[in-house]
Amino acid sequence: MSDHAFQHAATTKTPIPDVWSALDNPKTWEAIPGVDRVIDPIIDPSGRLKGFSFESVVAGKSYVGQAVPAGREDERLMAWDIRTSEVEGRITVGLSPADTGTRVFVDLRVRGIGMLGSVFFPVIASAIGSGFTGTVEDFVRVLDTV
């Protein structure tokens, strides 16, 4: 099964260092597309988010998954490999300077796994795609409040 990719970028008035700090806060990830609730975050002694479990509701069905580090470049990029029983992929948040704050780019790549995931993946991908842009805009609005 092929990957489905979703991307959107928006600008926040919040400066990059503050956005970066917010990305180490587990609650921030509850506003990102595909994560409705963070469960059991792992935070190292320096305050860096090192992984978490999450709940996602897609097309009326609840999925519990894991997010493990897939890349981190301070004040530039944070990426997580994600996996549920039916879907796996990667979510990447990139940061760059903008005239009025920070440009936030969100890239989500997912694919169905297993028999159930393969059967229902078109519905899951459609549900993700239909709300992706709005969810990224909401995520960036959350960053405006940090």
C-alpha positions as CSV (number, residue, x, y, z in Angstrom):
1,M,0.0,0.0,0.0
2,S,1.4,3.4,-0.9
3,D,1.9,6.3,1.4
4,H,-0.5,9.2,1.6
5,A,1.2,12.5,2.2
6,F,-0.4,15.6,3.7
7,Q,1.4,19.0,4.1
8,H,0.4,22.4,5.2
9,A,2.3,25.5,6.5
10,A,1.1,28.5,8.5
11,T,2.7,31.3,10.3
12,T,2.6,32.1,14.1
13,K,3.6,35.4,15.7
14,T,5.6,33.4,18.3
15,P,9.4,33.4,17.8
16,I,11.2,30.2,16.9
17,P,12.8,29.6,20.4
18,D,9.3,29.7,22.0
19,V,7.8,27.5,19.4
20,W,10.6,25.0,19.8
21,S,10.0,24.9,23.6
22,A,6.3,24.3,23.0
23,L,7.2,21.3,20.9
24,D,8.7,19.6,24.0
25,N,5.4,20.0,25.8
26,P,3.3,16.9,25.4
27,K,0.0,19.0,25.4
28,T,1.2,20.8,22.3
29,W,1.0,17.6,20.3
30,E,-2.7,17.2,21.1
31,A,-3.3,19.9,18.6
32,I,-1.3,18.3,15.8
33,P,-3.2,16.4,13.0
34,G,-3.6,12.7,14.0
35,V,-3.1,13.1,17.8
36,D,-6.2,13.8,19.9
37,R,-4.7,12.9,23.3
38,V,-1.2,12.3,24.5
39,I,-0.8,9.4,26.9
40,D,2.3,8.6,29.0
41,P,4.8,11.1,27.6
42,I,8.5,10.4,28.1
43,I,10.5,13.4,29.1
44,D,14.3,13.3,29.7
45,P,15.9,15.2,32.7
46,S,16.7,18.2,30.4
47,G,13.0,18.6,29.6
48,R,13.1,17.1,26.0
49,L,10.1,15.1,24.9
50,K,11.5,11.7,23.9
51,G,8.3,9.8,22.9
52,F,4.7,9.3,23.8
53,S,1.6,7.2,23.4
54,F,-1.4,8.8,21.8
55,E,-5.0,8.4,21.0
56,S,-6.4,9.3,17.7
57,V,-10.0,9.3,16.5
58,V,-10.3,8.9,12.8
59,A,-13.6,8.3,10.9
60,G,-15.3,7.6,14.2
61,K,-12.9,4.9,15.4
62,S,-10.4,5.4,18.2
63,Y,-6.8,4.2,17.7
64,V,-4.0,4.1,20.3
65,G,-0.5,4.5,19.0
66,Q,3.1,5.2,19.7
67,A,5.3,8.1,18.7
68,V,9.1,7.5,18.8
69,P,11.8,10.1,17.7
70,A,12.6,10.2,14.0
71,G,14.6,13.3,13.9
72,R,15.4,16.4,15.8
73,E,17.3,19.5,14.8
74,D,17.1,22.2,17.5
75,E,14.9,25.1,16.6
76,R,14.4,23.7,13.0
77,L,12.8,20.2,12.9
78,M,11.1,17.6,15.1
79,A,9.9,14.4,13.6
80,W,8.1,11.3,15.0
81,D,7.6,7.8,13.6
82,I,4.0,6.9,14.5
83,R,2.3,3.5,14.6
84,T,-1.1,2.2,15.5
85,S,-2.6,-1.2,14.8
86,E,-3.8,0.0,11.4
87,V,-1.6,2.9,10.4
88,E,2.1,3.8,10.5
89,G,4.0,6.8,9.2
90,R,5.9,9.9,10.2
91,I,4.9,13.4,11.3
92,T,7.4,16.2,10.8
93,V,7.2,19.8,12.1
94,G,9.6,22.1,10.5
95,L,10.3,25.7,11.6
96,S,11.7,28.6,9.7
97,P,11.9,32.4,10.3
98,A,9.0,34.5,9.1
99,D,8.7,38.3,9.0
100,T,6.3,38.2,11.9
101,G,7.4,35.2,13.8
102,T,7.8,31.5,12.7
103,R,6.7,29.6,9.7
104,V,5.5,26.2,10.8
105,F,5.4,23.4,8.2
106,V,3.7,20.1,9.0
107,D,4.2,17.0,6.9
108,L,2.3,13.8,7.7
109,R,3.0,10.6,5.7
110,V,0.9,7.5,6.6
111,R,0.2,4.1,5.2
112,G,-2.2,1.3,6.2
113,I,-0.6,-1.8,7.7
114,G,-2.0,-5.3,8.3
115,M,-5.2,-6.7,6.9
116,L,-7.6,-4.3,8.7
117,G,-5.4,-1.3,8.0
118,S,-5.3,-2.1,4.3
119,V,-9.0,-2.5,4.1
120,F,-10.0,0.7,6.0
121,F,-7.0,2.8,5.0
122,P,-8.8,4.7,2.2
123,V,-11.5,5.8,4.7
124,I,-8.8,6.7,7.3
125,A,-6.7,8.7,4.7
126,S,-9.8,10.5,3.5
127,A,-10.7,11.5,7.0
128,I,-7.2,12.8,7.7
129,G,-7.1,14.7,4.4
130,S,-10.4,16.4,4.9
131,G,-9.4,18.0,8.2
132,F,-5.6,18.3,7.8
133,T,-5.4,22.0,6.8
134,G,-7.8,23.2,9.5
135,T,-6.1,21.1,12.1
136,V,-2.6,22.5,11.2
137,E,-4.1,26.0,11.3
138,D,-5.5,25.2,14.8
139,F,-2.1,23.8,15.9
140,V,-0.4,27.1,14.9
141,R,-3.1,29.1,16.7
142,V,-2.2,27.1,19.9
143,L,1.5,28.1,19.3
144,D,0.3,31.8,19.3
145,T,-0.6,31.3,23.0
146,V,2.7,30.0,24.2
